[in-house]
Amino acid sequence: MKITAKTPFYHVYPLGLCGAPAHNHQGQPVPRLRQLASWIPHWRELGIGGLYLGPVFESHSHGYDTTDFSRIDPRLGSQADLQLLARQLADAGISLVLDGVFHHVGRGFFAFADVLAHGKASVYCDWFELDFETRSPLGDRFAYACWEGHQSLVKLNLANPALRTYLFEAISQWITLYQIRGLRLDVAYALPKDFLRALAAHCRSLDPDFWLLGEVIHGDYQGWLGPDLLDAVTNYECFKGLWSSHRDHNYFEIAWSLNRLFGPEGNCQHQALYNFADNHDVDRVASQVANPGQLYPLYQLLYTMPGLPSIYYGSEVAITGQRTPQDDTVLRPALPWDTFAAHLPHPLTRHLRQLAALRAELPVLAQGDYRQVLVASEQFGFARSLGDSSCLSLVNMRDQPVKVCLQDLPHPGHYRDLLNPGQTFE
């Protein structure tokens, strides 16, 4: 099940969806991962081809403070539980992608615990960036580099050969045990490119089709992509444009981003970026738009623009959630299947199924060129073209129909309305 530009993704933050406690108290494994089996038929109905499963390895709290790269977090279950899920996903034709958190670890990580215990005498000192001339803000006998000032997230020295060997052996184990087809690399924007090249070479030596997605927020996305680097990066530029263009009634914003990335002179032409409307770090898209009706054109754009579309769990039924300066757990709620299923059938879910079916049917939506044909404050449209085939994606934010004039059509003539069969335009 090779991951390609045709692969729609579903994103689950398992510690949240499965209702795990906020902190790991090292108890016996509780098989919460098994809850996800109930979701698989729903994912298949949505046309999902890839599951991005957030952090599953042992950590102290949110999953990104890893303490053991080889042990499943007991709040989620055991190795056997993830193996069972992996088999169930494979049987359903869904590729499994896990979070790879290699920029930092938690303070309970065995090598850092050894440094805390033995100081300069620890054989693991060079796995981190340490300063024994001063103390840490937590009172440790040394200071250390961490992620964005968070002392609970200890930065790794990825230039260390022994550390690289340890991490690459962990990845090999994940591929063998869980048949993963890819990794989403947390904080990829802060990972050294020589490390990324070595990681990519290692993964592709085990699976030539192994897919690497990097979390990149700002800057030049193209610089992170290539056969020796990443296959995709998170498209935060269009993420922001998708919701704010609708909330502000200003399609010029998303039009500018799409042209910059994918237009005739775009710097990411023919690159399959990872597109999303929300995720575990940002407010739910249903809380960002001006009204629920705007979700329909928004998701149409998500599914028809270049790249891979991704749905964050629960957003297909328009659940809401906004972080506060003190708390962001509302973005990652517990969502038992029975609670979620009470929202079904839902008109937005039906819309997403229809869009997924079009992506599966029309290669042009995965591989076609991008060309803008219309932009106004409340109307927007673009063409995707591949050989003799073309598809128009047109959206209107108003409550009533409008007449528009399209420019620079790749194939002038008759067009069929694929969302409303039987209608044609010219």
Secondary structure, DSSP 8 states (H G I E B T S, - for coil): ----TT--EEEE-HHHHTT--SS--------GGGGGGGGHHHHHHTT--EEEE---EEESSSSSSEEEEEEE-TTT--HHHHHHHHHHHHHTT-EEEEEE--SEEETTSHHHHHHHHHGGG-TTGGGB-EETTS--TT--SSEE-EETTEEEEEEB-TT-HHHHHHHHHHHHHHHHHH---EEEETTGGGS-HHHHHHHHHHHHHH-TT-EEEE---SS-GGGGBSTTSBSEEB-HHHHHHHHHHHHTT-HHHHHHHHHHHHSTT-TTTT---EEES--TTS--HHHHSSSGGGHHHHHHHHHHSSSEEEEETTGGGT------SS--GGGS----HHHHHTT-S-HHHHHHHHHHHHHHH-THHHH-EEEEEEE-SSEEEEEEEETTEEEEEEEE-SSS-------S-SS-S-EE-SSSTT-EE-
